Amino acid sequence: MESKCILVGVSGGIAAYKTCELVSSLKKAGHDVHVLMTANAQKFVGPLTFQTLSGNRVVTDLFSLDENPEVHHIALAKKANVFVIAPATANVIAKAAHGIADDMLTATFLAATCEKLVVPAMNTHMLENPATQENIETLRRRGMHILESDSGYLACGDTGKGRMPEASVIYDAVCSLLESDRWLTGKKIIVTAGPTRESLDPVRFITNHSSGKMGYALARAARDLGAQVTLVT
């Protein structure tokens, strides 16, 4: 895959530490990665960490006075191929849904016309609040991609939905959006992978040593080309 410009927005949630691995993976793949952080995000991970991982100066201030005469948030928005916000807090999701652009991240997000991926991460009750759900649906209706939250143990001590997916999952979702020829968009595909088992009697069965790797690879390829894939293992 050729090098692309990817904007990574980081908002103020504990899951921001996972974004470090995402930025590193995108950089290793040869992409031009620019990180934009909210003020609250900087309380969880320092800008220097992302600057080191991305190889680019981290953008934090909408009114920064630097040597670049460009209107920075517009310049970044124009050259971006994909804009991903991970983690996306309830606050940032609400701002994005209502067109609020009061910091560098939200102003650039509003100006960008590229593919956009939003990765919600928050407490279960905040995620399930009708206001948050309506805001997420608003973004989805406007053509933005939403990567569903995982379920499990949360940093606040609760157990439920709201965990940010692992960096590898977000990386795959970004790569899928970078595919220029998504000719399977709108198609639904079922892929079976792994060994099969046929019972002979209540004790014995016939099986094979299939690893399922081919099926997993086909499922990923179909997803990257735009298909809605169901993987049966």
C-alpha positions as a Markdown table, in Angstrom:
| # | Residue | x | y | z |
|---|---|---|---|---|
| 1 | Met | 0.0 | 0.0 | 0.0 |
| 2 | Glu | 1.3 | 3.4 | -0.9 |
| 3 | Ser | 2.1 | 6.0 | 1.7 |
| 4 | Lys | -1.0 | 8.0 | 2.9 |
| 5 | Cys | -1.5 | 11.0 | 5.2 |
| 6 | Ile | -3.4 | 9.9 | 8.3 |
| 7 | Leu | -4.6 | 12.2 | 11.1 |
| 8 | Val | -5.0 | 10.7 | 14.5 |
| 9 | Gly | -7.1 | 12.6 | 17.0 |
| 10 | Val | -6.6 | 11.8 | 20.6 |
| 11 | Ser | -9.1 | 13.0 | 23.2 |
| 12 | Gly | -9.0 | 12.9 | 27.0 |
| 13 | Gly | -9.6 | 9.3 | 28.0 |
| 14 | Ile | -7.5 | 6.7 | 29.7 |
| 15 | Ala | -7.5 | 4.6 | 26.5 |
| 16 | Ala | -5.2 | 7.2 | 25.0 |
| 17 | Tyr | -2.3 | 4.9 | 25.9 |
| 18 | Lys | -3.5 | 2.4 | 23.3 |
| 19 | Thr | -3.2 | 5.0 | 20.6 |
| 20 | Cys | 0.6 | 5.0 | 21.0 |
| 21 | Glu | 0.7 | 1.5 | 19.5 |
| 22 | Leu | -1.7 | 2.5 | 16.7 |
| 23 | Val | 0.5 | 5.5 | 15.7 |
| 24 | Ser | 3.6 | 3.3 | 15.8 |
| 25 | Ser | 2.0 | 0.7 | 13.6 |
| 26 | Leu | 0.9 | 3.3 | 11.0 |
| 27 | Lys | 4.3 | 4.9 | 10.9 |
| 28 | Lys | 6.0 | 1.5 | 10.5 |
| 29 | Ala | 3.7 | 0.9 | 7.5 |
| 30 | Gly | 5.2 | 3.9 | 5.8 |
| 31 | His | 2.3 | 6.4 | 6.3 |
| 32 | Asp | 2.7 | 10.1 | 7.1 |
| 33 | Val | 1.0 | 10.3 | 10.6 |
| 34 | His | 0.0 | 13.5 | 12.3 |
| 35 | Val | -1.3 | 13.4 | 15.8 |
| 36 | Leu | -3.8 | 16.1 | 17.2 |
| 37 | Met | -4.4 | 16.1 | 20.9 |
| 38 | Thr | -6.9 | 17.9 | 23.1 |
| 39 | Ala | -5.8 | 19.6 | 26.3 |
| 40 | Asn | -7.3 | 16.7 | 28.4 |
| 41 | Ala | -5.6 | 14.1 | 26.3 |
| 42 | Gln | -2.2 | 15.6 | 27.3 |
| 43 | Lys | -3.0 | 14.7 | 30.9 |
| 44 | Phe | -2.9 | 11.0 | 30.0 |
| 45 | Val | -0.1 | 10.9 | 27.4 |
| 46 | Gly | 2.5 | 13.5 | 26.7 |
| 47 | Pro | 2.8 | 15.1 | 23.2 |
| 48 | Leu | 6.5 | 14.1 | 23.1 |
| 49 | Thr | 5.5 | 10.4 | 23.1 |
| 50 | Phe | 3.4 | 10.8 | 20.0 |
| 51 | Gln | 6.0 | 13.1 | 18.4 |
| 52 | Thr | 8.6 | 10.4 | 18.8 |
| 53 | Leu | 6.4 | 7.7 | 17.5 |
| 54 | Ser | 5.0 | 9.6 | 14.5 |
| 55 | Gly | 8.1 | 11.6 | 13.5 |
| 56 | Asn | 5.9 | 14.7 | 13.2 |
| 57 | Arg | 5.3 | 17.6 | 15.6 |
| 58 | Val | 2.1 | 17.0 | 17.6 |
| 59 | Val | -0.6 | 19.6 | 17.1 |
| 60 | Thr | -2.3 | 20.8 | 20.2 |
| 61 | Asp | -3.0 | 24.5 | 19.9 |
| 62 | Leu | -5.4 | 26.1 | 17.4 |
| 63 | Phe | -3.7 | 29.4 | 17.8 |
| 64 | Ser | 0.0 | 28.3 | 17.8 |
| 65 | Leu | 2.5 | 30.9 | 16.6 |
| 66 | Asp | 5.1 | 28.9 | 14.7 |
| 67 | Glu | 7.2 | 29.4 | 11.6 |
| 68 | Asn | 4.6 | 27.9 | 9.3 |
| 69 | Pro | 2.4 | 30.6 | 7.7 |
| 70 | Glu | -0.4 | 28.1 | 6.8 |
| 71 | Val | -3.7 | 27.9 | 8.5 |
| 72 | His | -2.6 | 24.7 | 10.2 |
| 73 | His | -6.0 | 23.0 | 10.7 |
| 74 | Ile | -7.0 | 23.7 | 7.1 |
| 75 | Ala | -3.7 | 22.6 | 5.7 |
| 76 | Leu | -3.8 | 19.3 | 7.6 |
| 77 | Ala | -7.5 | 18.7 | 6.7 |
| 78 | Lys | -6.7 | 19.2 | 3.0 |
| 79 | Lys | -4.0 | 16.6 | 2.8 |
| 80 | Ala | -5.5 | 13.9 | 5.0 |
| 81 | Asn | -6.6 | 10.6 | 3.5 |
| 82 | Val | -8.1 | 9.3 | 6.7 |
| 83 | Phe | -8.9 | 11.0 | 10.0 |
| 84 | Val | -9.3 | 8.7 | 13.0 |
| 85 | Ile | -10.3 | 9.8 | 16.5 |
| 86 | Ala | -9.2 | 7.2 | 19.1 |
| 87 | Pro | -10.2 | 7.4 | 21.8 |
| 88 | Ala | -13.3 | 9.4 | 21.1 |
| 89 | Thr | -14.8 | 10.6 | 24.4 |
| 90 | Ala | -18.5 | 11.5 | 24.8 |
| 91 | Asn | -17.5 | 15.1 | 24.8 |
| 92 | Val | -15.6 | 15.0 | 21.5 |
| 93 | Ile | -18.4 | 12.9 | 19.9 |
| 94 | Ala | -20.9 | 15.5 | 21.0 |
| 95 | Lys | -18.8 | 18.3 | 19.5 |
| 96 | Ala | -18.3 | 16.5 | 16.2 |
| 97 | Ala | -22.0 | 15.7 | 15.9 |
| 98 | His | -23.0 | 19.4 | 16.5 |
| 99 | Gly | -20.2 | 21.0 | 14.5 |
| 100 | Ile | -18.4 | 22.6 | 17.5 |
| 101 | Ala | -14.8 | 23.5 | 16.6 |
| 102 | Asp | -13.3 | 25.0 | 19.7 |
| 103 | Asp | -9.9 | 23.3 | 19.6 |
| 104 | Met | -7.4 | 22.0 | 17.1 |
| 105 | Leu | -8.8 | 18.5 | 16.9 |
| 106 | Thr | -12.4 | 19.4 | 16.4 |
| 107 | Ala | -11.7 | 22.3 | 14.0 |
| 108 | Thr | -9.6 | 20.0 | 11.8 |
| 109 | Phe | -12.2 | 17.3 | 12.0 |
| 110 | Leu | -14.9 | 19.7 | 10.9 |
| 111 | Ala | -12.7 | 20.9 | 8.0 |
| 112 | Ala | -11.6 | 17.5 | 6.8 |
| 113 | Thr | -13.4 | 15.9 | 3.8 |
| 114 | Cys | -11.6 | 12.6 | 3.9 |
| 115 | Glu | -12.8 | 9.3 | 5.3 |
| 116 | Lys | -13.4 | 9.6 | 9.0 |
| 117 | Leu | -13.3 | 6.8 | 11.7 |
| 118 | Val | -14.6 | 7.4 | 15.2 |
| 119 | Val | -13.6 | 5.0 | 18.0 |
| 120 | Pro | -15.8 | 5.6 | 21.1 |
| 121 | Ala | -14.3 | 4.8 | 24.5 |
| 122 | Met | -15.9 | 5.7 | 27.8 |
| 123 | Asn | -17.9 | 4.3 | 30.8 |
| 124 | Thr | -20.8 | 2.0 | 29.9 |
| 125 | His | -23.5 | 4.4 | 31.2 |
| 126 | Met | -22.0 | 7.3 | 29.3 |
| 127 | Leu | -21.9 | 5.3 | 26.1 |
| 128 | Glu | -25.4 | 4.0 | 26.5 |
| 129 | Asn | -26.8 | 7.5 | 27.4 |
| 130 | Pro | -29.4 | 8.5 | 24.8 |
| 131 | Ala | -27.6 | 11.7 | 24.1 |
| 132 | Thr | -24.4 | 9.8 | 23.2 |
| 133 | Gln | -26.2 | 7.3 | 21.2 |
| 134 | Glu | -28.0 | 10.0 | 19.2 |
| 135 | Asn | -24.7 | 11.8 | 18.6 |
| 136 | Ile | -23.1 | 8.5 | 17.3 |
| 137 | Glu | -26.0 | 7.9 | 15.0 |
| 138 | Thr | -25.8 | 11.5 | 13.7 |
| 139 | Leu | -22.1 | 10.9 | 12.8 |
| 140 | Arg | -23.0 | 7.6 | 11.1 |
| 141 | Arg | -25.8 | 9.1 | 9.1 |
| 142 | Arg | -23.3 | 11.7 | 7.8 |
| 143 | Gly | -21.2 | 8.9 | 6.4 |
| 144 | Met | -18.6 | 8.6 | 9.2 |
| 145 | His | -17.4 | 5.2 | 10.2 |
| 146 | Ile | -18.0 | 4.1 | 13.8 |
| 147 | Leu | -15.8 | 1.3 | 15.3 |
| 148 | Glu | -17.9 | -0.3 | 18.0 |
| 149 | Ser | -16.5 | -0.4 | 21.5 |
| 150 | Asp | -15.5 | -3.7 | 23.1 |
| 151 | Ser | -17.0 | -5.1 | 26.3 |
| 152 | Gly | -15.0 | -6.0 | 29.4 |
| 153 | Tyr | -13.4 | -4.6 | 32.5 |
| 154 | Leu | -13.2 | -0.8 | 32.4 |
| 155 | Ala | -10.7 | 1.5 | 34.1 |
| 156 | Cys | -13.4 | 3.0 | 36.3 |
| 157 | Gly | -13.9 | -0.5 | 37.8 |
| 158 | Asp | -17.1 | -1.3 | 36.0 |
| 159 | Thr | -17.6 | -4.2 | 33.6 |
| 160 | Gly | -19.5 | -3.6 | 30.4 |
| 161 | Lys | -19.3 | -2.0 | 26.9 |
| 162 | Gly | -17.1 | 1.0 | 26.4 |
| 163 | Arg | -13.5 | -0.4 | 26.1 |
| 164 | Met | -11.5 | 0.9 | 23.2 |
| 165 | Pro | -10.6 | -1.9 | 20.8 |
| 166 | Glu | -7.0 | -3.0 | 20.6 |
| 167 | Ala | -4.7 | -1.0 | 18.4 |
| 168 | Ser | -4.4 | -3.8 | 15.9 |
| 169 | Val | -8.2 | -3.7 | 15.3 |
| 170 | Ile | -8.2 | 0.0 | 14.8 |
| 171 | Tyr | -5.2 | -0.3 | 12.5 |
| 172 | Asp | -7.1 | -2.9 | 10.3 |
| 173 | Ala | -10.1 | -0.5 | 10.2 |
| 174 | Val | -7.9 | 2.4 | 9.0 |
| 175 | Cys | -6.2 | 0.2 | 6.4 |
| 176 | Ser | -9.6 | -0.8 | 5.1 |
| 177 | Leu | -10.6 | 2.9 | 4.6 |
| 178 | Leu | -7.3 | 3.4 | 2.7 |
| 179 | Glu | -8.3 | 0.9 | 0.0 |
| 180 | Ser | -9.0 | 2.9 | -3.1 |
| 181 | Asp | -11.0 | 0.1 | -4.9 |
| 182 | Arg | -13.7 | -1.0 | -2.5 |
| 183 | Trp | -15.6 | -3.0 | -5.1 |
| 184 | Leu | -17.3 | -5.2 | -2.6 |
| 185 | Thr | -19.1 | -2.3 | -0.8 |
| 186 | Gly | -22.7 | -3.3 | -0.1 |
| 187 | Lys | -22.0 | -7.0 | -0.4 |
| 188 | Lys | -22.5 | -9.5 | 2.5 |
| 189 | Ile | -20.1 | -12.4 | 2.6 |
| 190 | Ile | -19.9 | -15.4 | 4.9 |
| 191 | Val | -16.5 | -17.1 | 5.3 |
| 192 | Thr | -16.0 | -20.4 | 7.2 |
| 193 | Ala | -12.5 | -21.0 | 8.6 |
| 194 | Gly | -10.7 | -23.6 | 10.7 |
| 195 | Pro | -11.2 | -27.3 | 11.1 |
| 196 | Thr | -14.5 | -29.1 | 10.6 |
| 197 | Arg | -15.7 | -32.0 | 12.8 |
| 198 | Glu | -18.1 | -34.8 | 11.9 |
| 199 | Ser | -19.3 | -37.1 | 14.7 |
| 200 | Leu | -19.1 | -40.9 | 14.2 |
| 201 | Asp | -20.8 | -41.7 | 17.5 |
| 202 | Pro | -21.0 | -39.9 | 20.9 |
| 203 | Val | -17.3 | -40.5 | 21.5 |
| 204 | Arg | -15.5 | -40.5 | 18.2 |
| 205 | Phe | -15.3 | -37.9 | 15.4 |
| 206 | Ile | -13.5 | -37.2 | 12.1 |
| 207 | Thr | -11.7 | -33.8 | 11.8 |
| 208 | Asn | -8.7 | -32.2 | 10.0 |
| 209 | His | -5.7 | -30.1 | 10.9 |
| 210 | Ser | -6.9 | -26.8 | 9.2 |
| 211 | Ser | -5.4 | -23.7 | 10.9 |
| 212 | Gly | -8.1 | -21.4 | 9.4 |
| 213 | Lys | -5.4 | -18.9 | 8.3 |
| 214 | Met | -6.6 | -18.9 | 4.7 |
| 215 | Gly | -10.2 | -18.2 | 5.8 |
| 216 | Tyr | -9.1 | -15.4 | 8.1 |
| 217 | Ala | -7.0 | -13.9 | 5.3 |
| 218 | Leu | -10.0 | -14.0 | 2.9 |
| 219 | Ala | -12.3 | -12.5 | 5.5 |
| 220 | Arg | -9.8 | -9.6 | 6.1 |
| 221 | Ala | -9.4 | -9.0 | 2.3 |
| 222 | Ala | -13.1 | -8.9 | 1.8 |
| 223 | Arg | -13.6 | -6.5 | 4.6 |
| 224 | Asp | -10.9 | -4.2 | 3.3 |
| 225 | Leu | -12.6 | -4.2 | -0.1 |
| 226 | Gly | -15.8 | -2.9 | 1.6 |
| 227 | Ala | -17.8 | -6.1 | 2.2 |
| 228 | Gln | -19.8 | -6.8 | 5.4 |
| 229 | Val | -18.2 | -10.1 | 6.5 |
| 230 | Thr | -19.4 | -12.8 | 8.8 |
| 231 | Leu | -16.7 | -15.1 | 9.9 |
| 232 | Val | -17.7 | -18.6 | 11.1 |
| 233 | Thr | -15.0 | -20.6 | 13.0 |
